[in-house]
Amino acid sequence: MPDPQHIAALEQIIRARRSVRSFSGQVPDETLQKIVESALYAPYAAGTGIPFKDIRRIFIFRQGTAAMTQAQEIIQEHLRRSAFKLRIAALFNRKMRTLAGRVKASAEKGIPGLREGSLIVAAEKKGFPSVEAQSLAHVLQNMWLTATAHGAGLQLLSLTGGLAKNQRFMQLLGLPPKEWALSGCVIGIPKQIPAVREERNANDFIFWLE
């Protein structure tokens, strides 16, 4: 039988989950370990026939380490290249201008979370059928909900996916290029408690079809 307390706790966590883009520091190692462990229980592409131990990797970059310094340098170079390409694309497509502006700002100022929190990179081995993107979405979902339950903040880093083609970054992870898909986030102590999410009318979004 369903446990009402478990259901209520899950509903509370789902409603409390918010994107956090400003951190006051890193969460304790033991807390981060629990958050990352939840990624191991996310669904994966069992249909590919690849054993689970060979299909998923989770990498933790802590502040003050050589690995984090290298990751920050690679990410900034990646942002600079992306900003240049988007600036050219925006000349021919107005819809690209907003995105180009955001990437340009990040390339110039950096991503604050990378200076304050821990970088988490999830890697999923590519296979057939190609469902690694869906698997990685579940991985980030598990970590996000678990981080919220522990009072930690999480910022998704969409640029991580593009780093799967970056030889320097893949070498840093110790993974062969072109064989793995990536997704990532920053986890840390929120600088401010996120505002309570506004109530949403389910009837505006949900439709029962007959």
C-alpha positions in Angstrom: 0.0 0.0 0.0 1.2 3.5 -0.8 2.6 5.4 2.2 0.9 8.8 2.5 3.9 10.3 4.2 6.2 9.2 1.3 3.7 10.6 -1.2 3.5 13.9 0.6 7.3 14.2 1.0 7.8 13.5 -2.8 5.1 16.1 -3.7 6.8 18.7 -1.5 10.2 18.0 -3.0 8.9 18.3 -6.6 7.3 21.6 -5.8 10.4 22.9 -4.0 12.8 22.1 -6.7 14.2 25.2 -8.4 17.2 26.2 -10.5 19.9 27.8 -8.4 22.5 29.9 -10.1 24.3 31.5 -7.1 26.0 29.4 -4.4 27.8 30.2 -1.2 30.0 27.2 -1.3 30.2 23.4 -1.8 28.0 20.9 0.0 29.8 18.4 2.4 31.4 15.4 0.7 29.0 13.0 2.3 26.0 14.9 1.2 27.3 15.2 -2.4 28.0 11.4 -2.3 24.4 10.7 -1.5 23.2 13.1 -4.3 25.4 11.5 -6.9 24.6 8.0 -5.8 20.9 8.6 -6.7 22.1 8.9 -10.3 22.9 5.2 -10.3 19.2 4.3 -9.9 18.0 6.3 -12.9 16.7 4.2 -15.8 19.2 3.2 -18.5 19.3 1.7 -21.9 19.2 -2.0 -20.9 17.9 -2.9 -24.4 21.4 -2.1 -25.8 22.7 -5.3 -24.2 25.6 -3.3 -22.6 26.2 -4.2 -18.8 25.2 -1.3 -16.6 28.6 -1.0 -15.0 30.0 -0.3 -18.5 27.3 2.2 -19.6 27.3 5.0 -17.0 30.0 7.2 -15.3 29.6 10.1 -12.9 32.5 12.5 -12.4 32.8 14.9 -9.5 35.0 18.1 -9.7 35.6 19.8 -6.4 36.8 23.4 -6.0 40.6 23.7 -5.4 41.5 20.6 -7.4 43.7 20.5 -10.5 40.8 18.7 -12.3 38.4 21.5 -11.6 41.0 24.1 -12.8 41.4 22.2 -16.1 37.6 21.8 -16.5 37.1 25.5 -16.0 39.7 26.4 -18.6 38.2 24.0 -21.1 34.7 25.2 -20.5 35.7 28.9 -20.9 37.4 28.1 -24.2 34.4 26.2 -25.3 32.2 29.2 -24.4 34.4 31.6 -26.4 34.2 29.4 -29.5 30.5 29.0 -29.1 30.0 32.7 -28.6 31.9 33.5 -31.9 29.9 31.0 -33.9 26.6 32.2 -32.4 27.5 35.8 -33.1 28.0 35.0 -36.8 24.8 33.0 -36.9 22.8 35.8 -35.2 23.7 38.1 -38.2 21.5 35.9 -40.4 18.9 34.8 -37.9 17.4 37.2 -35.4 16.1 34.3 -33.2 19.7 33.5 -32.4 20.4 36.9 -30.9 19.2 36.3 -27.4 21.1 33.0 -27.1 24.2 34.6 -28.6 24.0 37.4 -26.0 23.8 35.0 -23.1 26.6 32.8 -24.3 28.8 35.9 -25.0 28.1 37.1 -21.4 29.1 33.7 -20.0 32.2 33.7 -22.2 33.3 37.1 -20.8 32.3 36.8 -17.2 32.4 33.0 -16.7 29.7 30.9 -15.0 29.6 31.9 -11.3 28.5 28.4 -10.1 31.7 26.9 -11.5 33.7 29.1 -9.1 31.5 28.3 -6.1 30.0 24.8 -6.3 31.0 21.3 -7.4 30.8 20.4 -11.1 29.1 17.0 -11.8 29.4 15.4 -15.2 27.3 12.4 -16.1 28.4 10.2 -19.0 26.3 7.6 -20.8 27.8 5.2 -23.3 26.2 5.5 -26.8 24.4 2.4 -28.2 21.7 1.3 -30.4 18.9 2.3 -30.2 20.2 5.7 -29.3 18.6 6.6 -26.0 21.5 8.0 -24.1 19.9 11.5 -24.0 16.8 10.2 -22.3 18.9 8.2 -19.8 21.0 11.3 -18.9 17.8 13.3 -18.4 16.7 10.7 -15.8 20.2 10.9 -14.2 20.0 14.7 -13.8 16.4 14.3 -12.6 17.4 12.0 -9.8 20.2 14.2 -8.6 18.1 17.3 -8.8 15.3 15.8 -6.6 17.9 14.4 -4.2 19.8 17.7 -4.0 16.5 19.5 -3.2 15.7 16.9 -0.4 19.1 17.7 1.2 18.7 21.4 0.9 21.3 21.8 -1.8 21.0 23.8 -5.0 21.5 22.6 -8.5 22.2 24.4 -11.8 21.9 22.6 -15.0 24.8 23.1 -17.5 23.4 22.5 -21.0 26.9 23.3 -22.5 28.2 20.0 -21.0 26.6 18.1 -23.9 28.8 19.9 -26.4 31.9 18.9 -24.4 31.5 15.3 -25.5 33.2 16.4 -28.8 36.0 18.2 -27.0 39.1 15.9 -27.0 40.7 17.7 -24.1 37.7 17.4 -21.9 37.1 13.7 -22.8 40.8 13.1 -22.1 40.3 14.7 -18.7 37.5 12.2 -18.0 39.5 9.3 -19.3 36.8 8.5 -21.9 37.2 7.9 -25.7 35.7 10.7 -27.8 32.5 10.0 -29.8 31.6 6.9 -27.7 29.9 8.7 -24.8 27.2 11.4 -24.4 27.5 13.9 -21.5 25.3 16.0 -19.4 26.1 18.0 -16.3 25.3 20.4 -13.5 26.7 22.4 -10.6 25.7 21.5 -7.1 26.3 23.7 -4.1 24.9 25.5 -1.1 22.3 28.1 -2.3 23.3 31.7 -1.6 19.6 32.4 -1.1 16.6 30.2 -0.4 14.7 29.9 -3.7 11.3 31.6 -3.8 8.3 29.3 -3.4 6.9 28.2 -6.7 3.6 29.7 -7.6 0.6 27.4 -7.7 -0.4 26.2 -11.1 -3.9 25.3 -12.2 -3.8 21.7 -13.5 -6.8 22.3 -15.8 -4.7 24.7 -17.8 -2.3 21.9 -18.8 -3.9 18.5 -18.4 -6.5 17.2 -20.8 -8.3 13.9 -20.4 -9.1 12.5 -23.9 -12.0 10.1 -24.5 
